[in-house]
Structures are given as structure tokens and as C-alpha cells.
Amino acid sequence: MSLKMPFFKKATIFYLLFLSLLIVSCVDIKKATYFNDTYNAAIHSKVEDLEPVIQKNDLLSISVSSLLPSATEIFNSPNDNRINSSTSTGNSNSAAGYLVGQDGNIEFPILGKLKAAGLSKTEFADNISKSLVDKKLLLQPTVTVRYLNFKVTVLGEVGHPTVVNVQNEKITLLEALGLAGDITIYGRRDAVRVIREEGGEKVVKAINLNSAEIFTSPYYYLKSNDIVYVEPNKSKVASTSRSTLWLPVMLSGLSVVIIALDRFLR
């Protein structure tokens, strides 16, 4: 009975050993995990005011109520107007509400143009309420303003890049990444970028998710229209740019080695 190992089995074992060594040598556990410096710790976070300011192209729901419900109908009717928009997939969406124009204003019944951009929801609601009282249109009105298009975009090395619609107007960076399928093994957790518009400028902030500092960052809670980008790591960039060049060479070299081993082991 021959004790020689068949060529196919030897080639398979060699290939598996080679692949295992390659994988182990490329893995850095600390870079692939979150919050490496946090173990049974209590973190005291100082979070700034979460209420964002209204921006151009925001879609708002404005609800008005008072002691005389019939008198408020004219102010609530524009919430029923449908505004059509298109998505990236070609589907048509429609939403009701007040659209903030490029001049930063909305057109409100009777009161006319009202400045909205640059104000928080609370400030804008107070302004509307004051105007209704000053013009003696309503008695003790209550005005509620809500966003209808609060969303954040997650791109890059995540499970599935997506636009996240936030119904409760509050979402953390970690929640957004979770809804996008989490960062892949090829994503850099030490330099997740958050792109935010502040004062008419685009501000880019790099967040290190390997550290617990994220919990005290003002970017822990995302704001409407924030963009989250996960950069690919060096392994992904190298594999993408060189795979076409090196894969045939590696396969040819591997075949030569297997043949040589087969002849040596006979």
C-alpha cells in the first residue's frame, strides 16, 4: 500500500496554510475594534445643545393651535400641500409641509414671508407665535415646528451605504453606522469623518472610534444633513489597486511551488 499523499490533497493543505498565514499577518485586532481604552468605565459627557438650526431646503411641519380651533385652520392647511422630490433610485417621494427657500424664508398664511434659516425650531416657533399675537390673529397660540426631512448620509466602507431618515430628530454616530450595516473589516475606525454645515461652511471632523473620546465629542450626536464617511484602510486600498497586477503572478508562483513540493515529497 502506498503511503504517498495524493497531489490534490498536498496542494490543498499547502494552499490553506499559505492563506491562513497571510490572513493572520494582516490582522490588527486593536484597529478593528471600538473603544479600546474603555473597560467598565463611567464616562461623563458634555453634550452641547442638540437642537440644530433650520437650513435652506429644509422641509418643516408647522402646527398651530389656540383657544379657538376654527381660527387656526387657515394656518394648518399648508401642511397638507404635497411637495414632490426624486430619490437616487428614481422613485418619486412626496411630503407635506413648508419648504425653506433659497432666501431662507417660508411663505406663511396671512403673515407672509417669515425668516426661518439660521433659527432653531424653538426660536422660529416663538417668532410665529409672537407675530400671530401682535397682529391679533390668535389668542394664546401654541406653535410646534418639526423637521420632515431630518436625515444623515453614511458612505464608504460600511455594510450598505445609505441615507438614514430620522423620525425622532435624534441619532448618534454609532446608531447611524449600525443602520448602515456597521464598518467593514476594511474600514478605518480611527478616522471616521463627519461632514457638517456650520455657518455656511462645510466642516470636516475626524472621529477616532478606537477611543472612548467619541462619547464626549460634539459630533457624537449627528445633525440633519450630516454626512458620515468611512475611509478604507491600507489593506483595502492595496488589494484594490494591486490585485489585478499581482494575482496572476501569485497564482503562477503558487503553482510552481506546489509542483516542486509534489516532486520533492514523492
C-alpha positions in Angstrom: 0.0 0.0 0.0 1.4 3.4 -1.0 1.8 6.0 1.8 2.2 8.8 -0.6 -0.2 11.7 -0.2 -2.2 12.4 -3.4 -1.1 15.6 -5.2 -4.5 17.2 -4.8 -4.5 16.8 -1.0 -1.0 18.2 -0.7 -1.8 21.2 -2.9 -5.0 21.9 -0.8 -3.2 21.7 2.5 -0.4 23.9 1.3 -2.9 26.5 -0.1 -4.8 26.6 3.2 -1.6 27.0 5.3 -0.5 29.8 3.0 -3.9 31.5 3.2 -4.0 31.2 7.0 -0.6 32.8 7.4 -1.5 35.6 5.0 -4.7 36.4 6.9 -3.1 36.3 10.4 -0.2 38.5 9.3 -2.6 41.2 8.0 -5.0 41.4 11.0 -4.6 44.1 13.7 -7.2 43.4 16.3 -7.0 46.8 18.0 -7.6 48.7 14.8 -10.7 46.5 14.1 -12.5 47.1 17.4 -14.2 50.0 19.1 -13.3 51.9 22.3 -10.1 50.0 23.1 -9.4 52.2 26.1 -12.8 51.6 27.7 -13.4 48.8 30.2 -16.1 49.1 32.9 -15.7 52.9 32.8 -18.1 55.7 33.6 -17.8 58.5 31.0 -19.0 61.9 31.8 -20.0 63.6 28.6 -20.7 67.2 28.0 -23.0 67.4 25.1 -23.8 70.7 23.5 -27.3 71.8 22.7 -28.7 69.2 20.3 -31.3 71.4 18.6 -29.9 72.3 15.1 -30.7 75.4 13.2 -33.0 75.5 10.3 -31.3 75.5 6.9 -32.3 76.2 3.3 -34.2 73.4 1.6 -35.4 72.1 5.0 -38.9 70.8 5.0 -40.9 71.8 8.1 -44.2 70.9 9.6 -45.7 73.9 11.4 -48.7 73.1 13.6 -50.8 76.0 15.2 -53.4 75.6 17.9 -55.3 78.1 20.0 -58.4 78.5 22.3 -60.4 78.8 19.1 -59.7 75.8 16.9 -61.6 77.0 13.9 -59.4 80.1 13.7 -56.3 78.0 13.3 -57.4 76.0 10.2 -56.0 78.5 7.8 -52.6 78.3 9.3 -52.5 74.5 9.3 -53.8 73.9 5.8 -50.3 74.3 4.1 -49.2 71.2 6.0 -51.4 69.3 3.6 -49.7 70.6 0.5 -47.6 67.9 -1.2 -44.0 68.7 -2.3 -42.6 66.2 -4.8 -39.0 65.0 -4.9 -37.0 62.3 -6.5 -34.7 59.8 -4.9 -31.4 58.3 -6.1 -33.3 55.2 -7.2 -35.6 57.1 -9.4 -38.6 56.7 -7.2 -40.8 59.8 -6.5 -41.4 60.8 -3.0 -43.9 63.4 -1.7 -44.1 65.2 1.6 -46.3 67.8 3.1 -45.0 70.9 4.8 -43.3 74.3 4.4 -40.1 74.3 2.2 -37.4 76.8 3.3 -36.5 78.6 0.2 -33.0 79.7 -1.0 -33.7 83.1 0.6 -34.1 81.3 3.9 -37.8 82.2 4.2 -41.1 80.3 4.1 -44.4 81.6 3.0 -46.8 81.5 5.9 -50.6 82.2 5.6 -51.5 85.9 6.3 -48.2 86.6 7.9 -46.4 86.3 4.5 -42.7 85.7 4.3 -41.0 84.6 7.6 -37.3 84.1 8.1 -36.6 80.5 9.1 -33.0 79.7 8.1 -30.5 80.2 10.9 -33.1 79.8 13.7 -33.7 76.8 15.9 -37.1 75.3 15.9 -37.9 76.8 19.3 -36.9 80.3 18.1 -38.8 80.0 14.9 -41.9 78.8 16.7 -41.7 81.7 19.2 -41.4 84.2 16.4 -44.5 82.8 14.7 -46.5 82.8 17.9 -45.5 86.4 18.7 -46.4 87.6 15.2 -49.9 85.9 15.5 -50.5 87.7 18.8 -49.1 91.1 17.7 -51.3 91.1 14.7 -54.3 90.0 16.9 -54.9 86.9 14.7 -55.0 84.4 17.5 -55.3 84.4 21.3 -52.6 82.4 23.2 -51.5 80.4 20.2 -49.3 77.3 20.5 -46.9 76.7 17.6 -45.0 73.5 17.1 -42.3 73.1 14.5 -40.8 69.8 13.3 -38.4 68.6 10.6 -39.9 66.4 7.9 -36.5 65.7 6.2 -34.1 65.1 9.1 -31.6 62.7 7.5 -28.0 61.7 7.6 -25.9 60.0 4.9 -23.5 57.2 5.5 -20.9 56.4 2.9 -17.6 54.5 2.4 -16.6 51.2 4.0 -19.9 50.2 5.6 -22.1 47.2 5.1 -24.5 49.1 2.9 -24.1 52.9 2.3 -27.5 54.5 2.9 -29.4 57.7 3.7 -31.0 57.3 7.2 -34.3 59.2 7.8 -34.6 60.1 11.4 -38.1 60.4 12.6 -37.4 61.5 16.2 -34.8 64.1 15.1 -32.1 62.5 17.3 -29.4 60.0 16.2 -25.9 59.2 17.3 -22.9 58.4 15.1 -22.9 54.8 16.3 -26.6 54.4 15.5 -26.1 55.7 12.0 -23.2 53.3 11.4 -25.3 50.4 12.8 -28.2 51.2 10.4 -25.7 51.2 7.6 -24.5 47.7 8.4 -21.5 48.7 10.6 -18.0 49.4 9.4 -16.5 46.6 7.4 -13.2 44.9 8.3 -11.6 47.2 5.6 -12.8 50.4 7.1 -10.7 52.8 9.2 -12.2 53.2 12.7 -9.6 55.7 13.8 -10.6 58.3 11.2 -14.3 58.3 10.6 -15.2 61.7 9.0 -18.3 63.7 9.8 -19.1 66.4 7.3 -21.4 69.1 8.7 -22.5 72.5 7.5 -21.9 75.2 10.1 -22.3 78.9 9.4 -22.5 78.4 5.7 -19.3 76.4 5.6 -18.6 72.7 5.3 -16.7 71.5 8.4 -15.0 68.1 8.3 -14.2 66.4 11.6 -12.2 63.1 12.0 -13.5 60.8 14.8 -11.5 58.0 16.3 -13.8 55.2 17.2 -10.9 53.2 18.7 -11.0 55.6 21.6 -13.8 56.4 24.1 -13.3 60.1 23.3 -16.3 59.8 20.9 -18.7 59.9 23.8 -17.6 63.4 24.8 -17.4 64.7 21.2 -19.9 67.2 19.9 -20.1 65.0 16.9 -21.4 62.0 18.9 -25.0 63.2 18.1 -25.4 63.9 14.4 -27.4 66.8 13.0 -29.7 66.9 10.0 -27.9 66.6 6.6 -24.6 65.4 8.2 -22.5 63.1 6.0 -20.5 60.2 7.6 -17.7 58.8 5.5 -15.6 55.7 6.5 -12.3 55.7 4.8 -10.8 52.4 3.5 -7.7 51.1 5.3 -4.4 50.4 3.6 -5.2 46.7 3.1 -8.3 47.5 1.1 -6.5 50.2 -1.0 -3.6 47.8 -1.7 -5.8 44.9 -2.5 -7.9 47.0 -4.9 -5.1 48.7 -6.7 -2.7 45.7 -7.0 -5.0 42.7 -7.2 -5.2 42.8 -11.0 -1.4 43.1 -11.3 -0.3 40.6 -8.6 -3.0 37.9 -8.6 -1.8 36.2 -11.8 1.8 36.3 -10.6 0.9 34.9 -7.2 -1.2 32.1 -8.7 1.6 31.2 -11.1 4.2 31.2 -8.3 1.9 29.1 -6.1 1.5 26.5 -8.9 5.3 26.3 -9.3 5.8 25.8 -5.6 3.1 23.1 -5.4 4.6 21.2 -8.3 8.1 21.4 -6.8 6.8 20.2 -3.4 4.9 17.3 -5.1 8.1 16.1 -6.8 10.1 16.6 -3.6 7.7 14.5 -1.5 7.4 11.6 -3.9 
